[in-house]
């Protein structure tokens, strides 16, 4: 049953109640357990819960 569809006159009150109720809840907590393994001369970048920006630059070493 979807209250907002069944009782459209109460839709805004239901939305406000949901927003107010959600603000009273404790913040979400996440327990991270990660295992990262790089092998065989691999390069590994990890950012659990975040992001990684990688910019590839030309190899400027002489003799390459």
C-alpha positions as CSV (number, residue, x, y, z in Angstrom):
1,X,0.0,0.0,0.0
2,X,1.4,3.4,-0.9
3,X,-0.2,6.0,1.3
4,X,0.7,8.9,-0.9
5,X,-1.1,7.3,-3.9
6,X,-4.1,6.0,-1.9
7,X,-4.5,9.3,-0.1
8,X,-3.2,12.0,-2.3
9,X,-4.5,14.7,0.0
10,X,-2.0,13.5,2.6
11,X,1.0,13.1,0.3
12,X,2.7,16.3,1.5
13,X,2.2,15.5,5.1
14,X,3.5,12.0,4.6
15,X,6.6,13.4,2.8
16,X,7.3,15.8,5.7
17,X,6.8,13.1,8.3
18,X,9.4,10.9,6.4
19,X,11.9,13.7,6.2
20,X,11.5,14.6,9.9
21,X,11.7,11.0,10.9
22,X,14.9,10.4,8.8
23,X,16.6,13.4,10.4
24,X,16.1,11.9,13.9
25,X,17.8,8.6,12.9
26,X,21.5,8.2,13.9
27,X,24.0,8.7,11.1
28,X,24.9,5.7,9.0
29,X,28.0,3.9,10.2
30,X,29.9,1.6,8.1
31,X,32.5,-0.9,9.2
32,X,35.1,-1.3,6.5
33,X,37.0,-4.5,6.3
34,X,39.1,-4.7,3.1
35,X,42.0,-6.8,1.9
36,X,43.9,-5.6,-1.2
37,X,46.5,-7.7,-2.8
38,X,48.6,-6.6,-5.8
39,X,51.0,-9.1,-7.4
40,X,53.2,-9.7,-10.3
41,X,54.5,-6.1,-10.4
42,X,51.0,-4.7,-10.6
43,X,50.2,-1.2,-9.5
44,X,47.1,-1.0,-7.3
45,X,45.2,2.1,-6.1
46,X,42.6,1.7,-3.4
47,X,40.2,4.3,-1.9
48,X,37.4,2.6,-0.1
49,X,34.6,5.1,0.3
50,X,36.5,7.7,-1.7
51,X,37.8,8.3,-5.1
52,X,41.1,8.1,-7.0
53,X,42.1,10.5,-9.8
54,X,45.0,9.2,-11.9
55,X,46.7,11.4,-14.5
56,X,49.0,9.6,-16.9
57,X,52.0,11.6,-17.9
58,X,54.4,10.8,-20.8
59,X,57.5,9.0,-19.8
60,X,60.3,11.6,-19.9
61,X,63.1,9.3,-18.8
62,X,66.0,9.2,-21.3
63,X,66.4,6.0,-23.3
64,X,62.8,5.0,-23.2
